[in-house]
């Protein structure tokens, strides 16, 4: 009897789990379909928005390129004007510096002549010696002055012309590069965007295809599990039927004793076994024991609810039935869906409570 009860409980658990999986499978299929519909709608919206954005972006890019070119030309014109003004101003400044330099040279020559006049009063030899040293220093200083002035005039003017030429050349190269880049961007931008869009859409289609394949495999797995469970259940049912028939065989011996009328008849029977006796004794039909089958867990839950007209909670059935609250709650909900009980808040009541 314990094996039969355990097998029945196991069968009920399998059936409950299988029903739940079927329900979850149906909900999963509905949810996947909704997701696919939502993906399709999002892709359509994204394509529409992308087309509008591309059309609008092309106009904006052309407008921005025109504004950028006008601004670049104006900046170059302003830079050339500033350069001319700077060159004119530097020329005036150099002339002032040259006049000041020549004035200082004249002053220095005047000092030399004054010093020379003062030396004439000295001896001829000393004057000649000092004059030679003085003229040497004067010649060296004048040579340095002329060299410095020549380098200053040549270096500043030539260097400025070279720098101006390099600057104008770099400006022209930058303008040509900008024109070429803008032209290539306008020409190739649309093609590149279409390529990128096709790559994105191909990836999205592959994802949807893989999702459909995964869902189909999942549904196939569920169908295979259901088929295997059906075969296992049938096998288990056959085994239970064989065990039940073997457990209800006729007892080996039944001894009848004649007693007085006032004394009740007591019949003792040995424990039934699965092996048939060699010489079984025939027993009258009314004396054959009836097999008793244990109640299923669903029947036990229904019995407890029917015995409590004032209602009973799922948590109150855990102790008497020695089962988990989750399992009892699922069975109680199944009874409620089948219309065998009624529920108010979290309390279950019999369908026809006895007053």
C-alpha positions in Angstrom: 0.0 0.0 0.0 2.9 2.4 0.7 4.3 1.8 -2.8 0.9 2.4 -4.4 0.5 5.7 -2.4 4.0 6.9 -3.3 3.4 6.0 -7.0 0.1 7.8 -7.0 1.7 10.9 -5.4 4.4 10.7 -7.9 1.9 10.4 -10.7 0.0 13.4 -9.4 3.2 15.4 -9.2 4.1 14.5 -12.7 0.6 15.4 -14.0 0.6 18.7 -12.1 4.1 19.5 -13.3 3.1 18.5 -16.9 0.0 20.7 -16.8 2.1 23.6 -15.5 4.7 23.1 -18.2 2.0 23.0 -20.9 0.5 26.2 -19.6 3.9 27.9 -19.4 4.7 26.6 -22.9 1.5 28.2 -24.3 2.3 31.4 -22.4 5.9 31.3 -23.9 4.5 30.9 -27.4 2.2 33.8 -27.0 5.0 36.0 -25.5 7.4 35.0 -28.3 4.7 35.9 -30.9 4.1 39.3 -29.2 7.9 39.9 -29.1 8.2 39.1 -32.8 5.3 41.4 -33.6 6.9 44.1 -31.5 10.3 43.6 -33.2 8.6 43.9 -36.6 6.8 47.1 -35.6 10.0 48.6 -34.1 12.0 47.7 -37.3 9.3 49.4 -39.4 9.4 52.5 -37.2 13.2 52.5 -37.2 13.3 52.3 -41.0 10.8 55.2 -41.4 12.8 57.3 -38.9 16.1 56.4 -40.6 14.8 57.5 -44.1 13.5 60.8 -42.7 16.8 61.3 -40.8 18.9 60.6 -43.9 16.9 63.0 -46.1 17.0 65.7 -43.5 20.7 65.0 -42.7 21.7 65.4 -46.4 20.2 68.9 -46.6 21.8 69.9 -43.3 25.2 68.7 -44.4 25.0 70.6 -47.7 23.9 73.7 -45.8 26.7 73.3 -43.2 29.3 72.7 -45.9 28.2 76.0 -47.7 28.4 77.9 -44.5 31.8 76.4 -43.6 33.3 77.3 -47.0 32.0 80.9 -46.8 33.4 81.2 -43.3 36.8 79.7 -44.4 37.1 82.2 -47.3 36.2 85.1 -45.0 38.8 84.0 -42.5 41.5 83.8 -45.1 40.7 87.3 -46.4 40.8 88.6 -42.8 44.1 86.8 -42.3 45.7 88.3 -45.4 44.5 91.9 -44.4 46.0 91.4 -41.0 49.3 90.2 -42.5 49.6 93.2 -44.8 48.8 95.6 -41.9 51.4 93.8 -39.8 54.1 94.1 -42.5 53.5 97.8 -43.0 53.6 98.4 -39.3 56.8 96.4 -38.9 58.5 98.3 -41.8 57.8 101.7 -40.0 59.2 100.2 -36.8 62.3 98.9 -38.5 62.9 102.4 -40.0 62.6 104.0 -36.5 65.1 101.5 -35.1 67.5 102.1 -38.0 67.4 105.9 -37.4 68.0 105.4 -33.7 70.9 103.1 -34.6 72.5 105.6 -37.0 72.1 108.3 -34.4 73.9 106.2 -31.8 76.7 105.5 -34.4 77.1 109.2 -35.1 77.3 109.9 -31.4 79.9 107.2 -31.0 81.9 108.6 -33.9 81.7 112.1 -32.3 83.0 110.6 -29.1 85.8 109.0 -31.0 86.8 112.3 -32.7 86.7 114.0 -29.3 88.9 111.4 -27.8 91.2 111.6 -30.8 91.6 115.4 -30.4 92.4 114.8 -26.7 95.1 112.3 -27.6 96.9 114.8 -30.0 98.3 116.5 -26.9 100.1 113.3 -25.9 103.3 112.0 -27.3 103.5 110.9 -30.9 104.4 107.3 -30.2 101.7 106.9 -27.6 99.2 108.6 -29.8 100.1 106.4 -32.7 99.9 103.3 -30.5 96.6 104.3 -29.0 95.4 105.4 -32.4 96.2 102.0 -34.0 94.4 100.2 -31.1 91.5 102.7 -31.3 91.1 102.4 -35.1 91.3 98.6 -34.9 88.5 98.6 -32.3 86.6 101.2 -34.3 86.9 99.1 -37.5 85.8 95.9 -35.6 82.9 97.7 -34.1 81.9 99.3 -37.4 82.2 95.9 -39.1 80.0 94.3 -36.4 77.5 97.1 -36.8 77.3 96.8 -40.6 77.1 93.0 -40.3 74.4 93.2 -37.7 72.4 95.8 -39.7 72.8 93.8 -43.0 71.7 90.6 -41.3 68.9 92.3 -39.6 67.5 93.8 -42.8 68.1 90.7 -44.9 66.9 88.2 -42.4 63.8 90.0 -41.3 62.5 90.8 -44.8 63.4 87.5 -46.4 62.2 85.5 -43.4 58.9 87.3 -43.4 58.5 86.7 -47.1 59.3 83.0 -46.7 56.9 82.6 -43.8 54.2 84.4 -45.7 54.7 82.2 -48.7 54.6 79.0 -46.6 51.5 80.2 -44.8 49.7 81.0 -48.1 50.7 77.6 -49.5 49.4 75.8 -46.4 46.2 77.8 -46.6 45.7 76.8 -50.2 46.4 73.2 -49.5 44.0 73.2 -46.5 41.3 74.8 -48.7 41.8 72.2 -51.4 41.8 69.3 -48.9 38.5 70.6 -47.4 36.9 70.9 -50.8 38.1 67.4 -51.7 36.9 65.9 -48.4 33.5 67.7 -48.6 33.0 66.4 -52.1 33.9 62.8 -51.2 31.8 62.9 -48.1 28.7 64.2 -50.0 29.4 61.6 -52.8 30.2 58.5 -50.7 28.2 59.2 -47.5 24.8 58.0 -48.9 26.3 54.7 -50.2 28.1 54.0 -46.9 25.0 54.7 -44.9 23.0 52.3 -47.1 25.7 49.6 -46.6 25.6 50.1 -42.9 21.8 50.0 -42.8 21.8 46.7 -44.9 24.3 45.2 -42.4 22.2 46.2 -39.4 19.0 44.8 -41.0 20.8 41.6 -42.0 21.9 41.1 -38.4 18.3 41.8 -37.1 16.9 39.2 -39.6 19.5 36.7 -38.5 18.6 37.3 -34.8 14.8 36.8 -35.6 15.6 33.7 -37.5 17.7 32.3 -34.7 15.0 33.2 -32.2 12.3 31.3 -34.3 14.7 28.3 -34.6 15.3 28.3 -30.8 11.5 28.5 -30.1 10.8 25.7 -32.6 13.5 23.5 -30.9 12.0 24.4 -27.5 8.5 23.4 -28.6 10.0 20.2 -30.1 11.7 19.4 -26.8 8.4 20.0 -25.0 6.6 17.6 -27.3 9.3 15.0 -27.0 9.2 15.3 -23.2 5.4 15.0 -23.2 5.6 11.8 -25.3 8.3 10.3 -23.1 6.3 11.2 -20.0 3.2 9.5 -21.5 5.2 6.4 -22.2 6.7 6.4 -18.7 3.3 7.0 -17.2 1.7 4.1 -19.1 4.6 1.9 -18.0 4.2 3.0 -14.4 0.4 2.4 -14.6 0.9 -1.1 -16.0 3.3 -1.9 -13.2 0.9 -0.5 -10.6 -1.9 -2.6 -12.1 0.2 -5.8 -11.9 1.2 -5.0 -8.3 -2.4 -4.3 -7.3 -3.6 -7.6 -8.7 -0.8 -9.5 -7.0 -1.6 -7.8 -3.7 -5.2 -8.8 -3.7 -4.8 -12.6 -4.3 -6.7 -15.1 -2.2 -5.1 -15.9 1.2 -3.3 -19.2 1.4 -5.6 -20.8 4.0 -8.8 -19.8 5.8 -9.9 -22.0 8.7 -13.5 -22.1 9.7 -14.4 -23.1 13.3 -17.8 -24.0 14.5 -18.7 -22.1 17.6 -21.7 -21.4 19.6 -24.2 -18.8 18.4 -23.6 -16.4 21.3 -19.9 -16.3 20.5 -18.8 -14.2 17.5 -16.9 -15.8 14.7 -13.2 -14.8 14.5 -11.4 -15.5 11.2 -7.7 -15.2 11.2 -5.9 -15.0 7.8 -2.3 -15.0 7.0 -0.6 -12.0 5.4 -1.3 -12.1 1.6 1.7 -12.7 -0.6 2.3 -12.2 -4.3 2.9 -16.0 -4.9 -0.2 -18.1 -5.4 -0.8 -21.0 -3.0 -0.5 -24.5 -4.4 -4.0 -25.6 -3.1 -6.0 -22.4 -2.4 -9.2 -22.9 -0.5 -12.4 -21.5 -2.0 -13.8 -18.6 -0.1 -17.4 -17.4 -0.2 -18.0 -14.1 -2.1 -19.2 -12.3 1.0 -16.0 -13.2 2.9 -13.6 -11.8 0.2 -11.8 -8.7 1.6 -12.3 -5.6 -0.4 -9.1 -3.8 -1.4 -8.7 -0.4 0.1 -6.9 2.3 -1.9 -5.4 5.4 -0.2 -6.8 8.8 -1.0 -5.0 10.9 -3.5 -3.5 14.2 -2.3 -6.1 16.1 -4.2 -8.9 14.1 -2.5 -7.3 14.7 0.9 -7.2 18.5 0.3 -10.8 18.4 -0.9 -11.8 16.3 2.1 -10.2 18.8 4.5 -11.9 21.8 2.8 -15.3 20.0 2.9 -14.8 19.3 6.7 -14.3 23.0 7.4 -17.5 24.9 6.6 -15.9 28.1 8.2 -13.0 27.9 5.7 -9.4 26.8 5.8 -6.1 28.4 4.6 -3.4 26.6 2.7 -1.0 27.1 5.5 -3.3 25.3 7.9 -3.2 22.2 5.7 0.6 21.8 5.8 0.7 20.0 9.2 -2.1 17.5 8.7 -1.1 16.5 5.2 2.7 16.9 5.7 3.2 18.6 2.3 4.7 21.9 1.2 2.6 25.0 1.0 3.4 25.5 -2.7 2.1 22.0 -3.7 -1.0 22.3 -1.6 -1.7 25.8 -3.0 -1.4 24.5 -6.6 -3.9 21.6 -5.8 -6.3 24.0 -4.1 -6.2 26.3 -7.1 -6.8 23.4 -9.4 -9.9 22.4 -7.3 -11.1 26.0 -7.5 -10.7 26.1 -11.3 -12.6 22.8 -11.6 -15.5 24.3 -9.5 -15.2 21.9 -6.6 -14.5 24.6 -3.9 -14.9 28.3 -3.5 -12.5 30.9 -2.3 -12.8 34.2 -0.5 -9.6 36.2 0.0 -7.0 33.5 1.0 -9.6 31.1 2.6 -11.0 28.1 0.8 -14.7 27.0 1.5 -16.7 24.0 0.6 -18.8 24.4 -2.5 -22.0 23.6 -0.5 -21.1 24.3 3.1 -23.2 22.4 5.8 -24.9 24.8 8.2 
